[in-house]
């Protein structure tokens, strides 16, 4: 029994919003309030023509602008057009970055960064403060590494304050300039930062109860002898000071023989480890401790150590979010050496290097370790399509990221049409090469049915029939075989104004 158009309207609107063949004139109609929630798919889930981006940025509804601000498919410069939006939640979405967050987020333009870091409270109801929005920006990875150094001499004092954090990366000349800055806020900030190297000041500031600030001090700042001795009675505190850059050599020697393997492992991962302790830890009875020492012979840099720490981290006690000490990214020569190493942890680290040359990419693509291949697939722009597809199939948590990549194969997927995982079947159902996925039109999973119905291999008559079935109507409306005239007609039947 045919269904009435009114019962299918919402499905058609959602499908048209996702239709990659729809022209701008069709898509613009979906920004009308009568389109229901189809605008959400339009503004957040796909690439957009310039006319539609212009309309989204200027849309009177904050919820539309807010959704567009987190679209991972549009360039940062387009999202940055909303940094001066009157609504704080829109500005927050720009600052927080796209969803899902890319592996390597593209930076916002300098003028957008400067505005978000220097603006003051005001405008809307103040549900979010300028400081909270700036914190979102800092955590979003949309600030390029070169930005802070370039802001040290900026005329705006807030940017000089921002550029001075963390204090330990500054030279003595830069510190002196900040401590004698003509602006009192900059001087006050510099004086607070300088306190982090004063053990007595940090002892006075250290909270007694466990909290984020307590752990920040224990991991990063200078500690008095009294605080260190108190820490030695608590394994969590010992783990923290085992990575603290100010921890003395005699304390490190004690921690290298700690009863807790995770504390010894923390010491084994330090860049400033001396040869005697390194040799001792390389023979440690615990395998992880031995591995952590062995994979990186001395000398080694802080950046190299953190790259390996990332590969060896265990979520149960991975506190890398608390580490403030700056470091330089390992150079390409180090990653080259890691790529040919016998140590699998080093090869895994190399697989995350997006600038690794093609010959080493080919080598790692055939690595016997599956994790090396999966990391390469997720991080390197030259990763072969075969391992990208393999990572998609094997790693469900990586799929939102991989679906954003042009490296993920969209054709030649017929062998996956019967896969047990519906997300994999949905990818295969959208394959525009080969034969139309007729059998998946009745798949028990709605996402698979939607992908199948949107496949352009179906004939126009079949697509028309699919438009009349609630099980396939949304996917059929997303089928790029539909002409602009037919798409407009679907929107006409939904009562959207032209």
C-alpha positions as CSV (number, residue, x, y, z in Angstrom):
1,X,0.0,0.0,0.0
2,X,1.5,3.4,-1.0
3,X,2.3,5.8,1.7
4,X,1.1,9.4,1.7
5,X,3.7,12.1,0.9
6,X,3.1,13.7,4.4
7,X,4.3,10.5,6.1
8,X,7.5,10.6,4.1
9,X,8.2,14.3,4.2
10,X,10.7,14.3,7.1
11,X,12.6,11.4,5.5
12,X,12.8,13.2,2.2
13,X,14.1,16.4,3.8
14,X,16.8,14.6,5.7
15,X,17.8,12.7,2.5
16,X,18.0,15.8,0.4
17,X,20.1,17.5,3.0
18,X,22.7,14.7,2.6
19,X,22.4,14.5,-1.2
20,X,25.9,15.2,-2.6
21,X,24.4,16.0,-6.0
22,X,22.0,18.6,-4.8
23,X,22.7,22.1,-6.1
24,X,23.0,25.1,-3.9
25,X,19.5,26.3,-4.7
26,X,18.0,23.1,-3.4
27,X,20.2,23.1,-0.2
28,X,19.4,26.7,0.6
29,X,15.7,25.9,1.0
30,X,16.6,23.5,3.8
31,X,17.6,26.4,6.0
32,X,14.0,27.4,6.3
33,X,12.4,26.7,9.7
34,X,9.8,24.5,8.0
35,X,12.6,22.0,7.1
36,X,12.6,20.6,10.7
37,X,16.0,19.2,11.7
38,X,17.2,18.6,8.2
39,X,19.3,21.7,8.6
40,X,21.4,19.9,11.2
41,X,22.5,17.2,8.6
42,X,23.1,20.0,6.1
43,X,25.2,22.2,8.3
44,X,27.2,19.6,10.2
45,X,27.6,16.4,8.2
46,X,28.8,17.4,4.7
47,X,30.8,19.7,2.4
48,X,28.8,22.7,1.3
49,X,28.8,25.1,-1.7
50,X,30.0,28.6,-0.9
51,X,26.4,30.0,-1.2
52,X,25.2,27.7,1.5
53,X,28.1,28.4,3.8
54,X,27.4,32.1,3.4
55,X,23.8,31.6,4.3
56,X,24.7,29.4,7.4
57,X,27.0,32.1,8.7
58,X,24.4,34.8,8.3
59,X,21.5,32.6,9.5
60,X,19.3,34.3,12.2
61,X,19.1,31.1,14.2
62,X,22.0,30.6,16.6
63,X,21.5,26.8,16.5
64,X,22.2,26.8,12.8
65,X,25.4,28.9,13.1
66,X,26.5,26.8,16.1
67,X,26.1,23.6,14.1
68,X,28.0,25.0,11.1
69,X,30.8,26.1,13.4
70,X,31.7,22.5,14.3
71,X,31.4,21.1,10.7
72,X,34.6,19.1,10.1
73,X,34.1,19.3,6.3
74,X,34.4,23.1,5.9
75,X,37.7,25.0,5.8
76,X,38.9,26.7,9.1
77,X,38.6,30.1,7.4
78,X,34.9,29.6,6.9
79,X,34.3,28.5,10.5
80,X,36.4,31.5,11.6
81,X,33.8,33.8,10.2
82,X,31.8,33.1,13.3
83,X,34.4,34.1,15.9
84,X,32.7,37.5,16.5
85,X,29.2,36.0,16.6
86,X,27.0,37.7,19.2
87,X,26.1,34.3,20.8
88,X,28.7,32.8,23.1
89,X,27.8,29.2,22.3
90,X,28.5,29.9,18.6
91,X,31.9,31.3,19.5
92,X,32.6,28.3,21.8
93,X,31.9,25.9,18.9
94,X,34.4,27.7,16.7
95,X,37.0,27.6,19.6
96,X,36.3,23.9,20.4
97,X,36.9,22.8,16.9
98,X,35.3,20.3,14.5
99,X,33.5,17.2,15.6
100,X,34.8,14.6,15.3
101,X,38.2,16.1,16.0
102,X,40.6,15.4,13.2
103,X,43.9,13.6,13.9
104,X,45.7,16.8,12.9
105,X,43.3,19.7,13.2
106,X,43.8,22.5,10.8
107,X,44.7,25.8,12.6
108,X,42.4,28.7,12.6
109,X,43.7,31.9,11.0
110,X,45.8,34.2,13.2
111,X,43.2,36.9,13.3
112,X,40.6,34.5,14.6
113,X,43.0,33.2,17.2
114,X,43.8,36.7,18.3
115,X,40.2,37.7,18.6
116,X,39.3,34.6,20.7
117,X,42.2,35.1,23.0
118,X,41.8,38.9,23.5
119,X,38.0,39.4,23.5
120,X,36.3,40.4,26.8
121,X,33.0,39.3,28.2
122,X,29.8,40.9,26.9
123,X,27.4,40.6,24.0
124,X,24.8,37.9,24.9
125,X,23.5,36.6,28.2
126,X,27.0,35.6,29.3
127,X,26.3,31.9,29.6
128,X,29.9,31.3,28.7
129,X,32.8,33.7,29.6
130,X,35.5,34.8,27.3
131,X,38.0,32.9,29.5
132,X,36.0,29.6,29.1
133,X,35.9,30.0,25.4
134,X,39.7,30.7,25.3
135,X,40.2,27.5,27.3
136,X,38.2,25.5,24.7
137,X,40.5,27.0,22.0
138,X,43.7,26.0,23.8
139,X,42.5,22.5,24.2
140,X,41.3,22.2,20.6
141,X,44.8,21.9,18.9
142,X,43.7,24.6,16.5
143,X,46.6,26.9,17.6
144,X,49.8,26.1,15.5
145,X,53.1,25.7,17.5
146,X,54.5,28.8,15.8
147,X,51.7,31.1,17.2
148,X,52.9,31.5,20.8
149,X,56.5,32.6,19.9
150,X,55.1,35.1,17.4
151,X,52.9,36.7,20.1
152,X,55.6,37.5,22.6
153,X,56.1,40.9,21.1
154,X,52.4,41.6,20.3
155,X,51.0,44.9,21.3
156,X,48.0,43.3,23.2
157,X,49.0,42.4,26.8
158,X,46.7,39.3,26.8
159,X,48.7,37.8,23.9
160,X,52.0,38.4,25.6
161,X,50.6,36.7,28.7
162,X,49.4,33.8,26.6
163,X,52.7,33.5,24.8
164,X,54.6,33.3,28.1
165,X,52.9,29.9,29.0
166,X,54.4,27.6,29.9
167,X,57.2,29.5,31.6
168,X,59.9,26.8,31.1
169,X,60.1,27.2,27.4
170,X,61.2,30.8,27.5
171,X,64.8,32.0,27.4
172,X,66.3,34.0,30.2
173,X,66.0,37.2,28.0
174,X,62.4,36.5,27.3
175,X,61.6,36.0,30.9
176,X,63.3,39.2,31.9
177,X,61.3,41.1,29.3
178,X,58.1,39.7,30.7
179,X,59.0,40.4,34.3
180,X,59.7,44.1,33.4
181,X,56.9,44.4,30.9
182,X,55.2,47.9,30.9
183,X,51.8,46.4,31.5
184,X,51.1,45.4,35.1
185,X,49.0,42.3,34.1
186,X,51.9,40.9,32.1
187,X,54.3,41.5,35.0
188,X,51.9,39.9,37.4
189,X,51.5,36.9,35.2
190,X,55.2,36.5,34.8
191,X,55.7,36.7,38.5
192,X,53.2,34.0,39.1
193,X,54.9,31.8,36.5
194,X,58.3,32.4,38.0
195,X,56.9,31.1,41.3
196,X,56.7,27.6,39.7
197,X,60.5,27.4,40.0
198,X,60.5,28.3,43.7
199,X,60.2,25.2,45.8
200,X,59.0,27.1,48.9
201,X,56.3,28.9,46.9
202,X,55.0,25.6,45.5
203,X,55.0,24.0,48.9
204,X,52.9,26.8,50.2
205,X,50.5,26.5,47.2
206,X,50.2,22.7,47.2
207,X,46.7,21.6,48.0
208,X,46.5,18.9,50.7
209,X,43.5,17.1,49.0
210,X,43.8,15.4,45.6
211,X,42.8,17.7,42.8
212,X,43.9,18.8,39.4
213,X,46.1,21.6,40.7
214,X,47.9,19.4,43.2
215,X,48.9,16.9,40.5
216,X,49.9,19.8,38.1
217,X,52.4,21.0,40.8
218,X,53.7,17.5,41.5
219,X,54.2,16.7,37.8
220,X,55.6,20.0,36.6
221,X,57.0,22.4,39.2
222,X,59.9,22.7,41.6
223,X,59.3,20.9,44.8
224,X,60.8,21.3,48.3
225,X,62.7,18.4,50.0
226,X,59.8,18.2,52.5
227,X,57.2,17.8,49.7
228,X,59.4,15.2,48.0
229,X,59.8,13.1,51.1
230,X,56.1,13.3,51.8
231,X,55.4,12.1,48.3
232,X,57.7,9.0,48.8
233,X,55.0,7.5,51.0
234,X,52.3,7.5,48.2
235,X,52.8,5.5,45.0
236,X,50.6,8.0,43.0
237,X,52.8,10.8,44.2
238,X,55.9,8.9,43.5
239,X,54.7,8.3,39.9
240,X,54.2,12.1,39.5
241,X,57.6,13.2,40.8
242,X,59.3,10.4,38.8
243,X,58.5,12.5,35.7
244,X,58.9,15.9,37.2
245,X,61.7,17.8,35.4
246,X,63.0,19.3,38.7
247,X,63.4,15.9,40.6
248,X,67.0,15.5,41.8
249,X,69.2,12.7,40.7
250,X,69.4,11.1,44.1
251,X,65.6,11.0,44.3
252,X,65.5,9.5,40.8
253,X,67.9,6.8,41.9
254,X,65.5,5.9,44.7
255,X,62.5,5.9,42.4
256,X,64.4,3.7,39.9
257,X,64.3,1.0,42.5
258,X,60.7,1.7,43.6
259,X,58.6,-1.3,44.5
260,X,55.9,-0.2,42.0
261,X,56.9,-1.1,38.4
262,X,54.9,1.8,37.0
263,X,57.1,4.2,38.9
264,X,60.3,2.6,37.6
265,X,58.8,2.7,34.1
266,X,58.2,6.4,34.5
267,X,61.9,6.9,35.5
268,X,62.9,4.7,32.5
269,X,61.2,7.1,30.2
270,X,63.0,10.3,31.2
271,X,65.1,12.1,28.7
272,X,67.7,13.1,31.3
273,X,68.3,9.5,32.6
274,X,72.0,8.9,33.3
275,X,73.8,5.9,31.8
276,X,74.0,3.9,35.1
277,X,70.3,4.1,35.8
278,X,69.4,3.4,32.2
279,X,71.5,0.2,32.3
280,X,70.0,-0.9,35.5
281,X,66.4,-0.3,34.3
282,X,67.1,-2.1,31.0
283,X,67.7,-5.2,33.1
284,X,64.6,-4.6,35.4
285,X,62.6,-7.7,36.3
286,X,59.4,-6.1,34.9
287,X,59.0,-6.5,31.1
288,X,57.4,-3.1,30.6
289,X,60.2,-1.3,32.6
290,X,62.9,-3.2,30.6
291,X,61.1,-2.3,27.3
292,X,60.7,1.4,28.2
293,X,64.4,1.7,28.9
294,X,65.7,-0.6,26.1
295,X,63.7,1.0,23.2
296,X,65.5,4.3,23.6
297,X,69.2,4.2,24.2
298,X,70.8,7.4,25.4
299,X,71.0,10.2,24.5
300,X,67.4,11.0,23.8
301,X,65.2,14.1,23.8
302,X,62.1,15.0,25.6
303,X,60.1,15.0,22.4
304,X,61.3,11.5,21.5
305,X,60.5,10.2,25.0
306,X,57.0,11.6,24.9
307,X,56.4,10.0,21.4
308,X,57.3,6.6,22.9
309,X,55.4,7.3,26.1
310,X,52.3,7.8,23.9
311,X,52.7,4.3,22.4
312,X,53.3,2.7,25.7
313,X,50.7,4.6,27.8
314,X,48.0,2.8,29.7
315,X,44.7,4.7,30.1
316,X,44.6,3.7,33.8
317,X,47.4,6.1,34.7
318,X,48.1,8.1,31.6
319,X,48.4,11.6,33.0
320,X,50.0,13.2,29.9
321,X,47.3,15.8,30.0
322,X,49.0,17.2,33.1
323,X,52.4,17.6,31.5
324,X,53.2,21.2,30.8
325,X,56.9,21.0,30.0
326,X,57.3,22.1,26.4
327,X,59.3,20.0,23.9
328,X,60.3,20.0,20.3
329,X,58.7,17.5,18.0
330,X,61.3,14.9,17.1
331,X,63.0,15.6,13.8
332,X,62.4,13.5,10.7
333,X,65.7,11.7,10.9
334,X,64.6,10.2,14.3
335,X,61.4,9.1,12.8
336,X,63.3,7.6,9.8
337,X,65.4,5.6,12.2
338,X,62.3,4.5,14.2
339,X,60.7,3.2,11.0
340,X,63.5,0.7,10.4
341,X,64.0,-0.2,14.0
342,X,63.5,-3.7,15.3
343,X,61.6,-2.2,18.3
344,X,57.9,-2.3,17.5
345,X,57.2,0.7,19.8
346,X,59.5,2.8,17.7
347,X,57.9,1.7,14.5
348,X,54.5,2.5,16.0
349,X,55.8,6.0,16.8
350,X,57.1,6.4,13.3
351,X,53.8,5.4,11.8
352,X,52.3,8.6,13.4
353,X,54.7,10.8,11.6
354,X,52.7,12.4,8.8
355,X,55.8,13.6,6.9
356,X,57.5,10.2,6.7
357,X,58.8,9.7,3.1
358,X,57.1,7.3,0.7
359,X,59.6,4.5,0.8
360,X,59.3,4.2,4.6
361,X,55.5,4.4,4.3
362,X,55.6,1.4,2.0
363,X,57.8,-0.4,4.4
364,X,55.5,0.3,7.4
365,X,52.4,-0.6,5.4
366,X,53.7,-4.2,5.3
367,X,54.9,-4.3,8.9
368,X,54.1,-7.5,10.7
369,X,52.6,-5.6,13.6
370,X,49.0,-4.7,13.0
371,X,49.1,-1.7,15.3
372,X,51.9,-0.2,13.1
373,X,49.7,-0.6,10.0
374,X,46.6,0.8,11.7
375,X,48.5,3.9,13.0
376,X,49.9,4.5,9.6
377,X,46.4,4.3,8.1
378,X,45.1,6.8,10.5
379,X,47.9,9.4,10.3
380,X,49.8,9.4,7.0
381,X,48.4,11.0,3.9
382,X,50.2,8.4,1.7
383,X,49.0,5.3,3.5
384,X,47.9,2.7,0.9
385,X,44.1,2.4,0.5
386,X,44.3,-1.3,1.5
387,X,45.5,-0.7,5.0
388,X,43.2,2.3,5.5
389,X,40.3,0.0,4.6
390,X,41.6,-2.7,6.9
391,X,41.8,-0.2,9.8
392,X,38.2,0.9,9.1
393,X,37.1,-2.7,9.3
394,X,39.1,-3.7,12.3
395,X,38.9,-0.5,14.4
396,X,35.3,0.7,15.0
397,X,36.5,3.6,17.2
398,X,38.6,5.0,14.4
399,X,35.7,5.0,11.8
400,X,34.4,8.6,12.4
401,X,37.9,9.9,11.7
402,X,38.6,7.5,8.7
403,X,35.2,8.4,7.1
404,X,36.5,12.0,6.8
405,X,39.6,10.8,4.8
406,X,39.8,10.7,1.0
407,X,42.2,7.8,1.5
408,X,39.4,5.5,2.6
409,X,38.4,3.5,-0.5
410,X,34.8,4.0,-1.7
411,X,34.9,1.5,-4.6
412,X,35.9,-2.1,-5.0
413,X,34.0,-3.0,-1.8
414,X,31.7,-5.8,-3.1
415,X,33.5,-8.3,-0.9
416,X,32.2,-6.5,2.2
417,X,28.5,-6.4,1.3
418,X,27.8,-9.4,3.5
419,X,30.1,-8.3,6.4
420,X,28.7,-8.9,9.9
421,X,29.3,-5.3,11.0
422,X,26.5,-3.0,9.8
423,X,28.9,0.0,9.6
424,X,31.1,-2.0,7.2
425,X,28.1,-3.1,5.1
426,X,26.9,0.5,4.9
427,X,30.3,1.6,3.5
428,X,30.1,-1.2,0.9
429,X,26.5,-0.4,0.1
430,X,27.5,3.1,-1.0
431,X,30.0,1.7,-3.5
432,X,29.1,3.4,-6.9
433,X,30.9,0.8,-8.9
434,X,29.9,-2.7,-9.7
435,X,26.3,-3.8,-9.2
436,X,23.5,-2.1,-7.3
437,X,23.3,-3.5,-3.7
438,X,19.7,-4.8,-4.1
439,X,20.0,-7.2,-1.2
440,X,20.9,-4.5,1.2
441,X,17.7,-2.5,0.6
442,X,16.0,-4.9,3.1
443,X,18.9,-5.0,5.6
444,X,17.9,-5.0,9.2
445,X,20.1,-2.0,9.9
446,X,18.6,1.4,8.9
447,X,22.0,2.9,8.1
448,X,22.7,0.1,5.7
449,X,19.4,0.5,4.0
450,X,19.9,4.3,3.7
451,X,23.4,3.8,2.1
452,X,22.0,1.3,-0.3
453,X,19.1,3.4,-1.4
454,X,21.4,6.3,-2.0
455,X,23.6,4.3,-4.4
456,X,23.6,5.9,-7.9
457,X,23.7,2.5,-9.6
458,X,19.9,2.1,-9.2
459,X,17.7,3.1,-12.1
460,X,15.6,6.3,-11.9
461,X,12.4,4.1,-11.7
462,X,13.8,2.1,-8.8
463,X,14.8,5.3,-7.0
464,X,11.3,6.6,-7.4
465,X,9.9,3.4,-5.9
466,X,12.3,3.6,-3.0
467,X,11.1,7.2,-2.3
468,X,7.7,5.8,-1.5
469,X,8.9,3.3,1.1
470,X,9.6,4.6,4.6
471,X,12.4,2.0,5.0
472,X,14.3,3.5,2.1
473,X,12.9,7.0,1.5
474,X,15.6,8.9,3.2
475,X,18.4,7.1,1.4
476,X,16.5,7.5,-1.9
477,X,16.2,11.3,-1.4
478,X,20.0,11.3,-1.0
479,X,20.5,9.6,-4.3
480,X,22.6,11.8,-6.6
481,X,20.7,10.4,-9.6
482,X,17.8,12.7,-8.6
483,X,17.7,15.8,-10.8
484,X,17.4,19.3,-9.3
485,X,13.9,19.5,-10.6
486,X,12.9,16.3,-8.7
487,X,14.7,17.5,-5.6
488,X,12.8,20.8,-5.7
489,X,9.6,18.8,-6.1
490,X,10.3,16.8,-3.0
491,X,10.8,20.1,-1.1
492,X,7.7,21.5,-2.6
493,X,5.7,18.6,-1.3
494,X,7.1,19.3,2.2
495,X,5.8,22.9,2.0
496,X,9.2,24.5,1.9
497,X,9.2,28.0,0.2
498,X,11.2,28.5,-2.9
